Amino acid sequence: MSERPPLKEQVTDQLRKALDADDPDAKNFHIRSALQFEECIEATDQADNAHTD
């Protein structure tokens, strides 16, 4: 099984792909993917903070 890059790197990668995409549907896909990764980061941060309280 291959290791995935950290979520923040995946967000950056998706945003770069969105900027490079000519097709509006591809842009939309990459932007949505970046937003989903950001939500994962936020949820992970909240869970980490809940465990330290």
C-alpha positions, 0 to 999 in steps of 0.5 A: 500500500502506498503512502499518501502525502499529508492532507495539506499537501493534497489540498495544495495539489488539488488547487494547482490542478484546478488552476491548470484545468481548462474544463470547468467540470475538472476545475469544479472537481478539484476545488471540491476535493480541496474543500473536502480535504480542508474539512478533514483537516478541521475535523482532525484538529477538532478531534485532537483538541477534544482529546487534550481537553 
